[in-house]
Amino acid sequence: MPRGYRDRADDSFLSLIGDLPELVSNLVKAEINAAKTWISKTAKDAGIGSIWFVVALFFLFWAIPVLLVFAIAGIASWWPVWLSALAVFGILLLAVLFFALLGILKFRKVLRRENPAQAVATDVRIVKEAGDNDEF
């Protein structure tokens, strides 16, 4: 028999009921400890995963200029270097404007949306106005 457990088959109903608060308390403590363990392991893993993402972003940060130099060098085989650099800059500027416009449109959509606090405030205002109109 495992340690801490005993055969309860011969216990009376009242003794089982009397042990119930202790059992519930032990269960709650065990669940809290399990939750603490899960949170600590999850936080540790998330932190390490975040570090790996930062490392990946670091290499991406340095890979983008290399790609741009590659594009400039490739275009420079047809055009002068200054013109190919200017063309790549123009393409990047168009990309920045396009994605900035997409971001602005998305933020406008978010700002138009009513958040839950505003909805509650509107409901309270409607209820107050309805209560004020019902007075005799």
N, C-alpha and C positions, 0 to 999 in steps of 0.2 A: 504494500500500500504506500502511495506517495506520502512524503512528509507533510504534515499539516492537515491531512484529510483523515476523516474517520468514517466508519460505517454508521449511517444515520437511520438505518432501516428499523431499528428497535426504539428510536426516540419517539416520544409522545408528540401529538399535534401541538400542544401548548409549548413544549420546549422548542419545537421547530419554529413556531411563531415568535417565541422569545429571542431566538437567534437571528431573526430576519433583519432587525436594524443593523446589527454588526455585519451581516453579510452584504447588505446594501451599501453600508459605509465602506467596506473593503472593496466592493466592486467599483464604487465611485472613485476611490483613491487610486485603484489600479488603472482605471480609464484615464484619469488625469495624468498619471505618470506616463502612460502610453502616449497620450497626446503631447506631453512635454518632449518625450524622446523623438516622436515623429517631427515635431516642429524644429527641434535642434538639428536633426539629420537633414531635413528638407532645407533649412536655412543654410547649412554648411554646403550642401550640394548646389544650391542656387548661387551662393557666393562664388564657388569654384567655377560653375558654368558661366557666370558673369565675367569672371577674369578671362576665361577662354574667348568669350565674345570680344572683349576689349583687345586681346592680342590679335584676333582676326581682323578687327577694325584698324589696328595699327598697320598691319601688312596691306590691307586694302588702301589705306591712306597713301602709302608709298607706291602702290601698284598703279594708281590712277595717273600720276605724272609720267610714269614709264610708258603707259599706254598712249598718252597724249604726245610724248616725244616720238613714239613709234609712228603715230599718225602723221605728225609733221614731217618726219623723215621720209615716209612713204609718199606723201604728196609732193615733197621737195624733188622727187625724181622727175616730175613734170613741170613744176613751177619753181620759181625762186624760193629760197627758204623763208624769207620775210613774208611772202605772199601766202605760203602754205601755213605758216604760224598764224597769220591774220585770219585765214579761212577756218582753221580749227578753233580759234578764239570766237569767231562769229557763230559757229555751230554751237559751241558751249554756251554762249550768251543766249541764243535762241532756246536751248534746252532749259536754262535757268528761268527764262521768262515763261515758258510753257508750264514747268512744274510749279512755279510760284503762282501762276494763275489758277492751276488746279487746287493748290493749297488754299488760296483766297476763297475760291468757290466752296470748298468743303467747310471752311470756318464760317462762312456766311450761313451755310445750312445749319451748322451747329448752333450758332447764335440765335437763329430764328426759332429753334426748338424750345419749347417750354420745359423748364426743369421741374422736378417734383415739388420743390419749395414754392415756386411760382404758382403751380397748380393748386396747392393747399391754400396759399394766400388768396387766390381768386375764388376758391370755394368758400372760404371764410367771409370774404367781402360780399359774395352773393347771398349767403345765409343772413348776414347782418342787414343787408338792404331789404331782404324779404321780411325779416323780423320788424324792421322799422316801418314798412309799408302796411303791416297788418294791425298796427296800433289804432285804437278808436279815438 
